[in-house]
Amino acid sequence: MNWLKWDLNLKIRLTGDTVFNLLFWMYFPFITLFFSEAFGKSVASVLMAVPPIFSLAGGLFGGFLSDRLGRRPAMLLGAFMQASMFAVFALSSSHWLDYFAYIGIGLGGAIYNPASSAMVADVTPPKDRRMVYATFVTGRNIGAVFGPALGSVFFFQYRQELLWTCTAVTLLYSLAILLMIKETLPAAAGAARQSMRLSGIWKEQVSSYGVIFRDKLFALYIAAGVLVTIAFMQLDMYLAVYVTEYVPAQKLLTLRDWSLALNSSQAFGLILGLNGLLFVLCVMPVTKWFETWPERNVLILSSLLFGAGMFMFGFTTQIGLLLIFTVIFTIGELSRSPVTESFISKYAPDHARGRYMGASGLQFSIGRLIAPVTVLFSAWFPPLVVFGFIFLVTILSSLLYIRLFKMLPASYYDHQREADAV
């Protein structure tokens, strides 16, 4: 699907999301250090465990809101909340107020995201959704690659200016949503919206999510996602421990009298940089490559590629080989991202798409909660055993995906055939 043919809603949001994510990554990697200096490491470690809980609740509420009031109201609430909290952060003279604002920024983003993902599905033909989602993934990762480098300067030397820039950009984006983006809520959900009373909103939300969480197939999808998320999170967890503790300083390149030598910290930075660069450059080509593959095959291959790539790390400490293995597991990681949202957009009923998008965030929240267990294992077991555990969870994830797609109703495959026929 050519970018010029995109719905105006998508063009505006792609531009806004890309710029905002660049700003987000200019402060996010340094926020733990900021609060550690303010409160001490022990207090900060407890405080940083709280925002993900608010974000989880915000994602569920945002998904419900997008199905009941509309995608646009949920996105506006989330975007204006972020703009307000950035302003509070910029004006604050109290570290506790900074912390409150940081929670508010995350909560606003969590409310915004399910509605945003649902709107993509609303305005995009099924056959084009993977490529559109892949484009949004590329935009997000441009920020993840370049943001930390810029933030290392701006966050510490020009923090107020950075926060005011975030405030202005988010406010302008909120106004663009208000003035230029049209509602895309399907008619089936609109009928339910008209019958909802404000006094029953909490009861309605609990009831609607109760139906989703009793969906056995969706529970299988979440369980498989939790397992593979445990593996994905190791890039920032056990992989950092392994490279730092086991990979010695060594030469990466040698040309005559010149050589490039890296210590363990630099090697890990190179691995992270390669991972981020591949995400920016290869999400679109890889998604195009797998465009005709069923979601089942892509999800299974993604899990196995990532697990295998990680597992091979346990057999060597040579930087050249580690970079090759990084390419392998990154292809597995980036091939999955567009497909997960595409799957939900086809599996979820039109009137509950936002709630399913919000509930799908559980796989990432639970996976992030469990993922640090590998660091604990590393105190008892050698690296090959820990990497073997990571590979095992991806194998289990692929088995759950196989079972899930065997149990899917015919209606899902009808949607798949309709997408292929368009």
C-alpha positions as CSV (number, residue, x, y, z in Angstrom):
1,M,0.0,0.0,0.0
2,N,1.6,3.2,-1.2
3,W,2.1,5.9,1.5
4,L,0.4,8.5,-0.8
5,K,-2.7,6.4,-0.8
6,W,-3.0,6.2,3.0
7,D,-5.9,7.6,4.8
8,L,-5.2,11.1,6.2
9,N,-5.7,9.8,9.7
10,L,-2.7,7.4,9.2
11,K,-0.4,10.1,7.7
12,I,-1.0,12.5,10.5
13,R,-0.5,9.9,13.2
14,L,2.6,8.4,11.6
15,T,4.3,11.8,11.5
16,G,3.2,12.7,15.1
17,D,4.1,9.2,16.5
18,T,7.5,9.3,14.9
19,V,8.4,12.8,16.2
20,F,7.0,12.0,19.7
21,N,8.8,8.7,19.9
22,L,12.1,10.5,19.1
23,L,11.5,12.9,22.0
24,F,10.4,10.0,24.3
25,W,13.7,8.2,23.8
26,M,15.6,11.3,24.5
27,Y,14.4,11.1,28.2
28,F,13.2,7.6,28.9
29,P,16.6,5.8,29.0
30,F,17.8,8.3,31.6
31,I,14.8,8.5,33.9
32,T,15.9,5.8,36.2
33,L,19.2,7.5,36.7
34,F,17.4,10.8,37.3
35,F,15.3,9.3,40.1
36,S,18.2,7.3,41.5
37,E,20.1,10.5,42.0
38,A,17.0,12.2,43.5
39,F,15.8,9.4,45.9
40,G,18.7,6.9,46.1
41,K,18.9,3.6,44.2
42,S,16.9,1.5,46.7
43,V,13.9,3.9,46.7
44,A,14.1,4.4,42.9
45,S,14.1,0.7,42.2
46,V,10.7,0.4,44.0
47,L,9.3,3.6,42.4
48,M,10.2,2.4,38.9
49,A,8.1,-0.8,39.4
50,V,4.9,1.3,39.9
51,P,4.5,3.0,36.5
52,P,4.1,-0.2,34.5
53,I,1.1,-1.1,36.7
54,F,-0.6,2.2,35.9
55,S,0.2,1.7,32.2
56,L,-1.4,-1.8,32.3
57,A,-4.6,-0.3,33.8
58,G,-4.4,2.6,31.4
59,G,-4.2,0.2,28.4
60,L,-7.2,-1.7,29.5
61,F,-9.2,1.5,30.1
62,G,-8.0,3.0,26.8
63,G,-9.2,-0.1,24.9
64,F,-12.6,0.1,26.6
65,L,-12.9,3.8,26.0
66,S,-12.0,3.5,22.3
67,D,-14.8,0.9,21.8
68,R,-17.4,2.8,23.8
69,L,-16.8,6.5,23.1
70,G,-14.7,6.2,20.0
71,R,-11.0,6.0,18.9
72,R,-10.7,9.8,18.7
73,P,-11.9,10.6,22.3
74,A,-9.5,8.0,23.7
75,M,-6.6,9.3,21.7
76,L,-7.4,12.9,22.6
77,L,-7.6,12.0,26.3
78,G,-4.2,10.2,26.2
79,A,-2.5,12.9,24.1
80,F,-3.7,15.9,26.1
81,M,-2.8,14.0,29.3
82,Q,0.7,13.6,28.1
83,A,1.0,17.2,27.1
84,S,-0.3,18.3,30.5
85,M,2.1,16.0,32.4
86,F,5.1,17.2,30.3
87,A,4.2,20.7,31.3
88,V,4.0,19.7,35.0
89,F,7.4,18.0,34.7
90,A,8.9,21.1,33.1
91,L,7.5,23.4,35.8
92,S,8.1,21.2,38.8
93,S,10.5,22.0,41.5
94,S,9.8,18.8,43.4
95,H,11.1,15.4,42.6
96,W,7.9,13.8,43.9
97,L,6.0,16.0,41.4
98,D,8.4,14.9,38.7
99,Y,7.6,11.3,39.6
100,F,3.8,12.0,39.5
101,A,4.2,13.6,36.1
102,Y,6.3,10.7,34.8
103,I,3.5,8.3,35.8
104,G,1.0,10.6,34.1
105,I,3.0,10.6,30.9
106,G,3.0,6.8,30.8
107,L,-0.7,6.6,31.7
108,G,-1.6,8.9,28.9
109,G,0.4,6.9,26.4
110,A,-1.2,3.7,27.6
111,I,-4.7,5.2,27.1
112,Y,-3.7,6.4,23.6
113,N,-2.1,3.2,22.2
114,P,-5.1,0.7,21.9
115,A,-7.2,3.3,20.2
116,S,-4.4,4.2,17.8
117,S,-3.8,0.5,16.9
118,A,-7.6,0.0,16.5
119,M,-7.8,3.0,14.2
120,V,-5.2,1.5,11.9
121,A,-7.3,-1.6,11.5
122,D,-10.5,0.5,11.0
123,V,-9.1,2.4,8.0
124,T,-6.7,-0.1,6.4
125,P,-7.8,-3.0,4.2
126,P,-6.8,-6.4,5.8
127,K,-4.3,-7.2,3.1
128,D,-2.3,-4.0,3.8
129,R,-2.3,-4.0,7.6
130,R,1.0,-5.7,8.1
131,M,2.8,-3.2,6.0
132,V,1.1,-0.2,7.6
133,Y,1.9,-1.6,11.1
134,A,5.4,-2.2,9.9
135,T,5.7,1.4,8.9
136,F,4.6,2.6,12.3
137,V,7.1,0.2,13.9
138,T,9.9,1.8,11.7
139,G,8.8,5.2,12.9
140,R,8.9,4.1,16.6
141,N,12.4,2.6,16.2
142,I,13.9,5.7,14.5
143,G,13.3,7.3,17.8
144,A,14.7,4.3,19.7
145,V,18.0,4.5,17.6
146,F,18.7,8.2,17.6
147,G,16.8,9.4,20.7
148,P,19.3,8.1,23.4
149,A,22.3,9.6,21.6
150,L,20.6,13.0,21.5
151,G,19.1,12.6,25.0
152,S,22.5,11.9,26.5
153,V,23.2,15.6,25.8
154,F,19.8,17.3,26.0
155,F,18.4,15.5,29.1
156,F,21.3,16.3,31.4
157,Q,22.3,19.7,30.0
158,Y,19.0,21.2,28.6
159,R,16.3,19.2,30.5
160,Q,13.9,22.1,30.8
161,E,14.1,22.9,27.1
162,L,13.7,19.2,26.3
163,L,10.6,18.9,28.5
164,W,9.0,22.1,27.0
165,T,9.7,20.8,23.5
166,C,7.9,17.5,24.4
167,T,5.1,19.6,25.8
168,A,4.8,21.7,22.6
169,V,5.1,18.7,20.2
170,T,2.5,16.7,22.2
171,L,0.1,19.6,22.4
172,L,0.4,20.3,18.7
173,Y,-0.2,16.6,17.9
174,S,-3.2,16.7,20.3
175,L,-4.7,19.7,18.4
176,A,-4.0,17.9,15.0
177,I,-6.0,14.9,16.3
178,L,-8.8,17.3,17.5
179,L,-9.0,19.3,14.3
180,M,-8.0,16.9,11.5
181,I,-8.6,13.3,12.5
182,K,-12.0,11.8,11.9
183,E,-13.7,9.1,14.0
184,T,-13.4,5.5,12.7
185,L,-15.4,3.6,15.2
186,P,-17.4,0.8,13.5
187,A,-21.2,1.0,13.5
188,A,-21.6,-2.1,15.6
189,A,-19.6,-0.5,18.4
190,G,-21.5,2.8,17.9
191,A,-24.8,1.1,18.8
192,A,-23.3,-0.1,22.0
193,R,-21.9,3.4,22.7
194,Q,-25.4,5.0,22.5
195,S,-26.8,2.6,25.1
196,M,-24.0,3.1,27.7
197,R,-24.8,5.2,30.8
198,L,-22.0,7.1,32.5
199,S,-23.0,5.7,35.9
200,G,-22.4,2.1,34.6
201,I,-19.0,2.7,32.9
202,W,-17.0,0.8,35.6
203,K,-19.4,-2.2,35.6
204,E,-19.4,-2.2,31.9
205,Q,-15.7,-2.2,31.6
206,V,-15.3,-5.1,34.1
207,S,-18.0,-7.1,32.4
208,S,-16.6,-6.5,28.9
209,Y,-13.0,-7.5,29.8
210,G,-14.4,-10.5,31.7
211,V,-15.7,-11.8,28.4
212,I,-12.4,-11.3,26.7
213,F,-10.4,-13.0,29.5
214,R,-12.7,-16.0,29.4
215,D,-11.9,-16.4,25.7
216,K,-9.7,-19.6,25.7
217,L,-8.1,-18.9,22.3
218,F,-7.2,-15.4,23.3
219,A,-5.7,-16.8,26.6
220,L,-3.6,-19.1,24.5
221,Y,-2.4,-16.1,22.4
222,I,-1.5,-14.2,25.5
223,A,0.3,-17.2,27.0
224,A,2.4,-17.6,23.9
225,G,3.1,-13.9,23.8
226,V,4.2,-13.9,27.5
227,L,6.7,-16.7,26.8
228,V,8.3,-15.0,23.7
229,T,8.3,-11.6,25.5
230,I,10.4,-13.2,28.3
231,A,12.9,-14.1,25.6
232,F,12.8,-10.7,23.9
233,M,13.5,-8.8,27.1
234,Q,16.8,-10.6,27.6
235,L,18.4,-8.2,25.2
236,D,18.4,-5.7,28.1
237,M,18.7,-8.2,30.8
238,Y,20.7,-11.4,30.7
239,L,22.5,-10.6,27.4
240,A,23.9,-7.5,29.1
241,V,25.2,-9.6,32.0
242,Y,26.7,-12.3,29.7
243,V,28.5,-9.9,27.3
244,T,29.8,-7.8,30.2
245,E,31.0,-10.8,32.3
246,Y,32.2,-13.3,29.7
247,V,33.1,-11.5,26.5
248,P,36.8,-10.3,26.7
249,A,38.3,-7.3,25.1
250,Q,39.3,-8.2,21.6
251,K,39.9,-6.9,18.1
252,L,36.9,-6.7,15.8
253,L,38.7,-5.5,12.6
254,T,42.4,-5.4,11.6
255,L,43.7,-3.6,8.5
256,R,47.5,-3.6,8.2
257,D,48.7,-1.5,11.1
258,W,45.3,-0.4,12.1
259,S,42.8,-2.4,14.3
260,L,39.5,-1.8,16.0
261,A,39.4,-3.2,19.5
262,L,36.4,-3.4,21.7
263,N,36.0,-4.1,25.4
264,S,32.9,-5.9,26.8
265,S,30.8,-2.8,27.4
266,Q,31.6,-1.5,23.9
267,A,30.7,-4.9,22.4
268,F,27.3,-4.8,24.1
269,G,26.8,-1.3,22.8
270,L,27.6,-2.5,19.3
271,I,25.1,-5.3,19.7
272,L,22.4,-3.0,20.8
273,G,23.2,-0.5,18.0
274,L,23.1,-3.2,15.4
275,N,19.7,-4.5,16.8
276,G,18.2,-1.0,16.6
277,L,19.6,-0.2,13.2
278,L,18.3,-3.5,11.8
279,F,14.8,-2.6,13.2
280,V,14.8,0.8,11.3
281,L,16.2,-0.6,8.0
282,C,14.7,-4.0,7.8
283,V,11.2,-4.0,9.3
284,M,9.6,-3.0,6.0
285,P,11.7,-5.4,3.8
286,V,11.2,-8.3,6.1
287,T,7.5,-7.6,6.5
288,K,7.2,-7.5,2.7
289,W,9.2,-10.7,2.4
290,F,6.7,-12.5,4.7
291,E,3.7,-10.6,3.4
292,T,2.1,-13.7,1.8
293,W,2.9,-16.0,4.8
294,P,0.0,-16.8,7.2
295,E,0.3,-15.2,10.7
296,R,0.7,-18.7,12.1
297,N,3.9,-19.4,10.2
298,V,5.4,-15.9,10.9
299,L,4.7,-16.1,14.6
300,I,6.2,-19.6,14.9
301,L,9.3,-18.7,12.8
302,S,9.8,-15.5,14.8
303,S,9.8,-17.4,18.1
304,L,12.2,-20.0,16.9
305,L,14.6,-17.6,15.1
306,F,14.9,-15.4,18.2
307,G,15.4,-18.4,20.5
308,A,18.0,-20.0,18.3
309,G,19.9,-16.8,17.8
310,M,20.0,-16.2,21.6
311,F,20.9,-19.9,22.2
312,M,24.0,-19.6,19.9
313,F,25.4,-16.8,22.1
314,G,26.1,-19.4,24.7
315,F,28.7,-21.2,22.5
316,T,31.1,-18.3,21.8
317,T,32.6,-15.1,23.0
318,Q,33.9,-13.9,19.6
319,I,32.3,-10.5,18.8
320,G,32.1,-11.3,15.0
321,L,30.0,-14.4,15.6
322,L,27.9,-12.6,18.3
323,L,27.0,-9.9,15.7
324,I,25.9,-12.6,13.2
325,F,23.7,-14.2,15.9
326,T,22.3,-10.7,16.6
327,V,21.2,-10.5,13.0
328,I,19.4,-13.8,13.4
329,F,17.5,-13.1,16.5
330,T,16.7,-9.5,15.3
331,I,15.1,-10.9,12.2
332,G,13.0,-13.1,14.5
333,E,12.1,-10.1,16.7
334,L,11.2,-7.6,13.9
335,S,9.2,-10.1,11.8
336,R,6.8,-10.5,14.7
337,S,5.9,-6.9,15.5
338,P,3.5,-6.1,12.6
339,V,1.9,-9.5,12.6
340,T,0.7,-9.4,16.2
341,E,-1.4,-6.4,15.7
342,S,-2.6,-7.7,12.3
343,F,-3.7,-10.9,14.0
344,I,-5.7,-9.1,16.7
345,S,-7.4,-6.9,14.1
346,K,-8.7,-10.0,12.4
347,Y,-9.5,-12.1,15.4
348,A,-11.3,-9.4,17.5
349,P,-14.9,-8.6,16.8
350,D,-15.3,-5.2,15.2
351,H,-17.2,-3.8,18.2
352,A,-14.5,-5.0,20.6
353,R,-11.3,-4.3,18.6
354,G,-10.0,-1.6,21.0
355,R,-10.5,-3.7,24.1
356,Y,-8.7,-6.7,22.5
357,M,-5.8,-4.3,21.5
358,G,-5.7,-3.1,25.1
359,A,-5.8,-6.6,26.6
360,S,-3.1,-7.8,24.3
361,G,-0.7,-5.6,26.2
362,L,-0.9,-8.1,29.0
363,Q,1.6,-10.4,27.2
364,F,4.2,-7.6,27.3
365,S,3.5,-6.6,30.9
366,I,3.5,-10.1,32.3
367,G,6.6,-11.1,30.2
368,R,8.5,-8.1,31.4
369,L,7.6,-9.0,35.0
370,I,8.9,-12.6,34.7
371,A,11.9,-11.8,32.4
372,P,14.4,-10.9,35.2
373,V,14.4,-14.5,36.4
374,T,17.2,-15.3,34.0
375,V,19.5,-12.9,35.9
376,L,18.7,-14.9,39.0
377,F,19.4,-18.2,37.2
378,S,22.8,-16.8,36.1
379,A,23.9,-16.9,39.7
380,W,23.4,-20.7,39.8
381,F,23.9,-21.9,36.2
382,P,26.4,-21.5,33.4
383,P,25.6,-19.3,30.4
384,L,24.7,-22.2,28.1
385,V,22.0,-23.4,30.6
386,V,20.5,-19.9,30.9
387,F,20.5,-19.4,27.1
388,G,19.0,-22.9,26.8
389,F,16.1,-21.8,29.1
390,I,15.6,-18.7,26.8
391,F,15.4,-21.1,23.8
392,L,13.0,-23.4,25.6
393,V,10.5,-20.6,26.3
394,T,10.5,-19.7,22.6
395,I,10.0,-23.3,21.6
396,L,7.0,-23.5,24.1
397,S,5.7,-20.3,22.6
398,S,5.8,-21.7,19.1
399,L,4.0,-24.9,20.3
400,L,1.2,-22.7,21.8
401,Y,0.9,-20.8,18.5
402,I,0.5,-24.1,16.6
403,R,-2.2,-25.2,19.0
404,L,-3.9,-21.8,18.8
405,F,-4.2,-21.8,15.0
406,K,-5.5,-25.3,15.0
407,M,-8.3,-24.2,17.3
408,L,-9.2,-20.9,15.5
409,P,-12.8,-20.7,14.2
410,A,-13.6,-20.7,10.5
411,S,-14.5,-17.0,10.7
412,Y,-10.9,-16.1,11.3
413,Y,-9.8,-18.0,8.2
414,D,-12.7,-16.4,6.2
415,H,-11.1,-13.0,7.1
416,Q,-7.7,-14.3,5.9
417,R,-9.2,-15.4,2.6
418,E,-11.0,-12.1,2.1
419,A,-7.7,-10.3,2.7
420,D,-5.9,-12.5,0.2
421,A,-8.6,-11.9,-2.4
422,V,-8.6,-8.1,-2.2
